[in-house]
């Protein structure tokens, strides 16, 4: 396409470092390090990765080195920090889990908290450091670790909402939702990180968009969001009521764009780039024809381990390993597979952080 791709990040063996034209070992969550890098290379466009810290750093840098279309930093914090987003939802009457407490220390805890409840840091995603808390003594045991896991030094205590989790990936144009993709998501056992998803939905599930999009549209209008992607996670309760769990304006990770493009015809990643940069040529590239439905499945490593046996994924994992892309997992790494829902897992396979 005629562009040179530079990436940054502290993990030098990551896939982005391998695929880019040049990789810089600057931590994308550290503003000063990234500002120094921007001054050195003078990029045409600053593109956030599929990570909240990267997105917020990019928003802050864009205020000084304006190259792409992004919301203001204050708006980005309202959307991406869980305490601020819960307060926003309450202010504009968006259904979301009730916020019990914003916690900065043990002194913010009293006897009015309802247990069990959810404890999570305000600025982490992907299910990191999320716990179900069953009592005040349990909370006191978990609190130091959860407070120290993020950058903000804050966490939230909030209502547990039971139900089925879905994601809705929408594009905003001139203040209106112009397209949306829905899929069902499955969480890892005992954590809140997504382990798999499927675009194979019933007709009643597809009606979720009708009940949920008006609330997402309300957020767009209230904050006057700029054009681009708005990705949401929504819990549908056992009574059928939607609860907006969280939203983001960055790209979702874990191969999400592949099933979107294959099942809806929307080139998700290229549309994201097109809206961000204002360059229409990004929308001219497509990787797939339409398929009936796709599933995503992920393998995670809690500790460094050799790839051995992973059930139905063994063949694709072994084939991927033999191609030299990923001979072993290291802590925090995951491998993902995207496959036709009617067949055994095979097809498009990538490794990613």
N, C-alpha and C positions, 0 to 999 in steps of 0.2 A: 504493500500500500504506500510505500515511500516514506514511512515513518521509522525513526530509530527509537527503540523501547529501552528506557533506563528503569531499573527497579531499585528499591532500597529495602533493607531489613537486616536484622541482626543474625538471622539463620542463614548461613552461607550455603548450606546444602539443600535449601528448599527448591521446589520446582520453579518458582519465579526467577530465582538466580540462574537456574540452568537454561531457561528459555529466553531470557532477555538478551539484548545486544550487549548490555553492560550492567553489572550489579554493583551497588555501593553499600558498604556495611554500615549504613546509618539506620538507627532504630526509628521506625516510622511513628512511634508513639512519643518521640522526644522532639518538641518543636524547634529548639535551638539547633540541634544536629541537622534537622531537615532544612531549616532556613539557610544554614551554611552551605548545604548541598545545592539548594536552589540558586544561591548566589554564584556558585562555581560553574554550574552547567547551563543556567538560563533556559529552562525547558519551554517549549511552546505551550504545553498543556500539563497541568498537574492532575493526575487521576488517582482517586483513592482506591485502595484495595478492599477486599471483602472483610474488613475489620473496623470496628468502631473507633479504635484509637487512631488508625490511619485516616479514617474519614474526618475526625475532628481536627487532626493536625492539618489535613489538606484544606479544610474550611478556614482555619486560622491563617495558613499561608496564603490562601487565595485572597484574603483581605488586603495583603501587601503586594502580592504578585498575581493580580487578577488575570486568569487565563481561561477559566471555565465558569459555567453557570451553577452556582451553589447558593444555598440559603445563608443568612447571616450566622455568625457564631452563636449568638444567643438563641436563635431558633433551633440550631443544631443541638444545643445542650437540652432544650426543652423536649426534643424528640428522643434523644439517645441516652439521657440519664434517667434511670428508672424512677427516682424520687420526683424529679421535675415533670416527667410524663404523667405520673399518677395524679399530681396536683393539677396539671392541665386538663386531664380527663374529667376530674371532678368539677373544675370551673366551667367547662362547656358541655357538661352532661353527656359524656361518652361512657358507655358501660365498660368498666374494667374492674379488676379485683380491688377491693377496698384497701386503702393504705392505712395501716394501724399506727406505724411509727416510722420516722426517719431517725436512724440511730447513728450517733457519732462516738458514743462511749456507753459503758454500763449505766451511767447516770441517766440515760434517756429511757430506761426501762422502768415500768411500774406495774402494778397489779391489774391494770385495765386491759392489757393485751389478751386477746382471745387465742387460745391454743386448741388444736394444732394450727400452725400458720406457716407461711413461707418466709424464709430469711435469704436475702441475696444482696450482693454488693450492687451499688447503683450504676457502675460503669463497665461491667463485664457482660459478655454474651456467650452463646453456645452452651448454656447450662453450667458454666463454671461457678463453683462455690455456692450453688443453690442447695438449700437444705429444708426439709420439713422439720419444724421445731415442735416438740410435744409438751414442753413445760418450761417454766422460767429457769430451772436449774439446767435443763438441756440448752437453753439459749445462752446462758452464761458460759457454758462449756464451749459452744461454737463461736461465740461472738469475736474473740480476739483473732481467730484464724480468718474469719470472713471479712472483718474490717481491714485486715492486712493484705487481703488478696487483690484488691483493686487499687486504683490511683487516687480516688476521691477521698478515701478515709471515711466513707459513709456506706450504710447499707439500709435496706428497707425491710420492715415486717409487714406482710400483707396477707389478705384473705386467700385461702386455698379454693380454687374453682376446679371442680372435677368435670371431666367431659372429654371430647375429642378435639385434638389440636389440628388446625389447618393453617396454611400460609396463603396469603393473597398478595400477588406481585402486580402492582398497578403502575401505569404511566400517566403522568399529569401533563396536560397541555392547556395553557391559558386558564389555569385555575380549575380545570375540570378533569375527571378521570376519563380517559379515552380508551383504555384497554385494561383488562385484568385477567390474571391466571390464578387458578385455585388448585391446591393439592392437599391431600391428607397426610399428616406427619405422625411418625411414631417415635417415642422417646426411649432412650436407653433405660434399662431397669435401674430404679432407685436414683436416677438423676434426671435432669431436665434438658439434656442435650439431644438433638434430633439424631436418630440412628438410621432412619429410612423414611421414604415418602412414596406416594403413589398418585398418579394423575387419573387412575381408574376410579371414577366417582359415580354414585347413583344419581338419579334425577333429583331426589330430595336433597342430596348434598349440594348439588349445583345451585339450588335455591338459596344457599348460604350467602352467595354474593348479593342477592336482593335485600337480605336483612342486614348485611354488614356494611356494604359500600356507602350508604347514606351517612354513617358515622365517620368513615374515613374521609368522605367528602367534606364533612363539617370541620375536621382538623385542617384540611387543605385550605378551606376558605378562611378560617379563623386566623391562621398563621400566614396567609398569603404566600403559600409555598411556590417556589419557582418551578418551571417545567423540569420533568425528569422522573426518575423512579421513586416510588414509595412502596416499600415492602412491609407487610404487616403479618404478625402472628395472632391468630384468633382462636380462642377456646369456645366451642359450642357446648353449653352445659347440657345435662340430662333432660332439662325442660325445653331445650331448643333455643335458649337465649345466647346471643353472642357477647363475648367479653374480649375487648382488645387487650392483648397481653403486652405487646410492644410493637414499635415501628422503627424503620430505619430508612435512610435515603441512600445508603451504599448498596453495592451489589451483594446479594446473599452468596455465601460460599457453598462448598460441598457439591459442585457440579450442577447447581440449580438451573443454570441457563440452558443446559442440554435438553431436559424434558420440556421446558417451556417452549423452546424453538421447535422441537420435534412434534409436539402435540397441538400447538396453537398456531404455528406459522409465524409467530413473532420472534425475530432474532433478538433475544433478550439482551445479550451482552453488547451487541452492536447498537441497539436502540439506546441503551444506557450511554454509550460513548457519544452517539449522535446528539442526544439532548444536552449532554454535559459540555461538549465542545462547540455545538452549533454547526458541525460539519456533516452534511447530509450523506456523504459518500460512505460513512460507516454503516448505513442501513442497507447498502447494496450487496452485502456479503451474507450468504446463507450456507450452512453446513449440512442441513438435513432436508429431506422431504417429510411430509406428514406421516406419522405413525399413530396407531389407535391409542396407546397409552404407554407410559414408561414408568419404571420404578427406579429409585436410587437406594443404594445400600452402602453402608460404611463400616469399616473396621477400624478400631482405635487401639492405641497402645498406651497402657498405663505405665509400662516400663519397657526398657529396651529389650527386644526379643527377636529371634529369627522367625521368619515366616515358615510355618509348618503346615498345619491343616485347618481350614476354615470352612468345612462343610461344602455347600454348593459353590462357594466362591474359590475353592482350592485351585481349580484349573486356571481361572483367569488371574488369580494372584500369582501362581507359579509362572504362567506365561509372561506376566508383567515383570516379575523378578528376573527371568532369564534374559529379557531385553535390556537389563542393566539399569532400570530406572529406580528400583527400590529393593535392595537385597535384604534390608532389615528395617524394622520399625525402630524409631527412637521415641522417647517419651514425648507425648503430645502429638505425634504424627498420626495421620489416618490415611487409609486407602479407600477410594470410592469406586463403585461400579454402577453404570447405568445400563438398564436392559429392558427388553420388551416384557411387559407384565405377564404375557401368556407363555413365556418360555423360561428356560433356566437362565440364571444370571450369566450373561456373556455380552460381548460387544465393546462398548466404549469404556475404557478403564484408564484412570489417571491416579497419580499420587498427589497429595497436597498436604499443606500444613494444617 
